[in-house]
Amino acid sequence: MFDDVMFLAKGGRTVYVGPVDEVEEYFVGLGLVVPERINPPDHYMDVLEGIVTPSDQPDFNAKSLPVLWMIHKGYNIPAELMATAADLQADLGRRDRRRSKEPTKLVEKTTTFAQEVLEDLQIFVATRLHMLRTAITKVEEKSGRQTPGAYAQFAIIFRR
């Protein structure tokens, strides 16, 4: 139902802005392939949050995605991100040279039902653990409001 979509990394930096039809193509170009039976926007958000990392890229860093977007679009890169940009451009050059030397192979990844179930279970457990951590951690109280304890709340309700 959307024509355009925007993904932001932590800190509000843009990771992608553009047509919905081109989102998967852009992220596949970065090596972020959405697993089967996973909602693509949810997967990209999990990658941005650091919950999920691509299994074929052990050195993947989600913090580099805004810089990759700036490089992709030809935007000026802020001074604080110049070192990251230089490293990424050098890495992209090495990958391109490696690809040109290696013959292209079409390898189809086959997975068994048990592997798919295990992957789904790992994703389920990771999301539930994240939900549990966010539910348990205390949030700093900034409103200054004092919440009455359980006994005081019971007394208030009982008096009504």
C-alpha positions in Angstrom: 0.0 0.0 0.0 3.1 2.3 0.1 4.7 3.9 -2.9 7.9 5.0 -1.1 9.6 3.8 2.0 12.4 5.1 4.3 14.6 3.1 6.5 16.6 4.9 9.2 19.5 3.6 11.2 20.1 4.3 14.9 20.9 8.0 15.2 18.4 8.9 12.4 20.8 8.4 9.5 19.1 7.3 6.2 19.7 3.7 5.1 17.2 3.8 2.2 14.7 6.2 0.7 12.9 5.3 -2.5 10.3 3.2 -4.2 9.1 0.1 -2.4 9.7 -1.9 -5.6 13.4 -1.3 -5.5 14.1 -2.0 -1.8 14.9 -5.7 -2.1 17.1 -5.0 -5.1 19.1 -2.4 -3.2 19.6 -4.6 -0.1 20.4 -7.7 -2.2 23.1 -5.6 -3.9 24.6 -5.1 -0.4 24.4 -8.9 0.3 21.3 -8.7 2.6 19.1 -11.4 1.2 15.8 -12.0 3.0 15.2 -15.6 4.1 12.2 -17.4 2.8 8.9 -16.9 4.7 10.3 -13.7 6.4 8.6 -10.3 5.9 11.3 -8.2 4.1 10.6 -4.9 6.1 10.8 -6.8 9.4 14.1 -8.5 8.3 15.6 -5.1 7.3 14.6 -3.6 10.6 16.1 -6.5 12.5 19.3 -6.0 10.5 19.3 -2.3 11.3 18.8 -3.0 15.0 21.6 -5.6 15.0 19.3 -8.5 15.9 20.1 -10.3 12.7 23.3 -10.5 10.7 23.8 -12.1 7.3 25.2 -15.6 7.8 27.6 -15.2 4.8 29.1 -11.9 6.0 30.7 -12.5 9.4 32.2 -9.0 9.4 28.9 -7.2 8.6 28.4 -4.0 10.5 24.9 -2.4 10.4 26.5 1.0 11.3 28.0 1.0 7.8 24.6 1.0 6.0 24.1 4.8 6.1 27.5 5.3 4.6 26.8 2.8 1.9 23.6 4.7 1.1 25.5 8.0 0.8 28.1 6.3 -1.4 25.3 4.7 -3.5 23.6 8.1 -4.0 26.8 10.1 -4.4 26.0 12.3 -1.4 28.7 14.3 0.5 29.9 12.2 3.4 30.2 14.0 6.8 33.7 14.3 8.2 33.0 11.9 11.1 32.1 9.1 8.7 35.0 9.7 6.2 37.1 6.9 7.7 34.3 4.4 7.5 33.6 5.5 3.9 37.2 5.0 2.9 37.3 1.5 4.5 34.0 0.5 2.7 35.2 1.8 -0.7 38.4 -0.1 -0.3 36.5 -3.3 0.6 34.1 -2.8 -2.3 37.0 -2.5 -4.7 38.5 -5.7 -3.3 35.2 -7.5 -3.8 34.8 -6.3 -7.3 38.4 -7.4 -8.2 37.7 -10.9 -6.6 34.5 -11.2 -8.6 36.1 -10.4 -11.9 38.9 -13.0 -11.3 36.5 -15.8 -10.2 34.2 -17.5 -12.7 30.6 -16.9 -11.9 28.9 -20.0 -10.5 25.3 -20.5 -9.9 25.0 -22.3 -6.7 21.6 -23.2 -5.4 21.5 -23.4 -1.6 19.5 -26.4 -0.5 18.2 -26.6 3.0 16.4 -29.4 4.7 13.1 -29.1 6.5 14.9 -29.6 9.8 17.4 -26.7 9.0 14.4 -24.4 8.1 12.7 -25.3 11.3 15.9 -24.6 13.3 16.4 -21.2 11.6 12.8 -20.3 12.3 13.2 -21.4 15.9 16.4 -19.3 16.3 14.6 -16.2 14.9 11.6 -16.8 17.1 13.8 -17.2 20.2 15.9 -14.1 19.3 12.8 -11.9 18.9 11.3 -13.2 22.1 14.5 -12.6 24.1 14.6 -9.1 22.7 11.0 -8.5 23.7 11.7 -9.9 27.2 14.8 -7.7 27.6 12.9 -4.6 26.6 10.1 -5.5 29.0 12.4 -6.2 31.9 14.7 -3.2 31.6 13.8 -0.2 33.6 12.9 3.0 31.8 14.1 6.2 33.3 11.2 8.1 34.8 11.1 11.6 33.4 7.5 12.6 34.2 8.1 13.2 37.9 4.9 11.4 38.7 4.7 9.1 41.7 2.8 5.9 41.0 1.1 4.5 44.1 2.1 1.0 45.3 -0.2 -2.0 44.9 -1.7 -1.6 48.4 -2.5 2.1 47.8 -4.0 1.3 44.4 -6.2 -1.4 46.0 -7.3 1.1 48.7 -8.3 3.7 46.1 -10.3 1.1 44.1 -11.9 -0.3 47.2 -13.0 3.2 48.4 -14.7 3.9 45.0 
